[in-house]
Amino acid sequence: MDRIEKYIDELLAKSTPDRPAWNIEKILQGLKSNWNYIDGCMIKAVLEMYAITGNQKYFAFADAFIDAKVREDGTIDGYSVEELNIDNVNAGKTLFELYDLTGKEKYRRAIDLVYSQIEQMPRTKEGSFWHKNIYPNQVWLDGLYMCQPFYMEYETRFDEKKKYDDIFRQFFTVQENMRDPKTGLYYHAWDSSRQMFWCDRVTGLSQNFWLRALGWFSMALLDTLDKTDASAAPEAYGRMKEMFLGLMDALLKYQDESGMWYQVVNFGGMEKNYLETSGSSILAYALLKGVRLGFLPESYREYGEKAFHGVCENYLSEDEHGSLHLGGICLVAGLGGKGNRPGTYDYYMSEPVVKDDAKGVGPFLLAYTEMRRAGKMGDET
């Protein structure tokens, strides 16, 4: 067994559905882990580990984890549709795969429950979902990843592709309003109403290019494309592919010689800025999967491999007891809300950097499964 599988097995062994070892936010708060996007990231990665290795222990863990939260009637422990929090859609992605693997009808019912939130989400005047009910008129790049791949998979499988135009339009609205024409990068957030203290009063945009948000958005594009029936919307599908390629090209200009990217992407070398694990792992995954699916040229594979190895070399290490840990993970970053987060450079430098959080571990495992698919991993890892 290689080091990375040893690492994931150690994390799983320490985790229960109520207290997963990778949900550092809940651990620090001393709270039970309910339905949330962080666990969704990790269980999605565990299911990918099952898909690539065929090892039943990964399937069994993922099924037991989600089964413990989903009741027979399809309601979900700790999940409220009425909260209208786009982050909470993310864990719903695991339900499609688990339903296919197990045939449990409660998973199918839970899929419909999560979809019912999408039907109720408030929208900006441009038609984009608010990030959360408590963040009116705000679109965050993170939210596209949390919701749109689930939305697209539901439409493709269960709703006769009726809402394809809505999904594509939300991506194109982001492109039109949040992309910086000079760098090709996308700002973290946008207030359609131009009211929030953190936004530019003319554009509505936040100030900076945060790595993980750009990573989430790249995954949003890629994973939504992956769930789309291209023949049903060839023109929009083609435009989405161009968006994805354009974003990868823009980000590759900022890839550090280590293979990683900086927390604030375009300020590498500035005081306090650091090479960040979660966003770098996401981009390793996006590049490798993008090549595998034919959305990126084969030549881009080396950039994805370099990113993956950069994370391993910089942040995957053993402690004095021989246990592995993945460090360099920004715990959280956002705009407004508690603490009035202003989105300044100093703000992004002020958030805690932690080890073993699923926002880094999940994408790292996804990148690992892509390396495995490409035959690039052996015992030397």
Secondary structure, 3 states (H helix, E strand, C coil): CCHHHHHHHHHHHCCCCCCCCCCHHHHHHCCCCCCCHHHHHHHHHHHHHHHHHCCHHHHHHHHHHHHCCECCCCCECCCCHHHCEHHHHHHHHHHHHHHHHHCCHHHHHHHHHHHHHHHHCCECCCCCECCECCECCEEEHHHHHHHHHHHHHHHHHHCCCCCHHHHHHHHHHHHHHHECCCCCCECCEEECCCCCCCCCCCCCECCCCEHHHHHHHHHHHHHHHHCCCHHHCHHHHHHHHHHHHHHHHHHHCCCCCCCCCECEHHHCCCCCCCECHHHHHHHHHHHHHHHHCCCCCHHHHHHHHHHHHHHHHHHEEECCCCCEEECCEECCCCCECCCCECCCHHHHHHCCEECCCHHHHHHHHHHHHHHHHCCCCCCCC
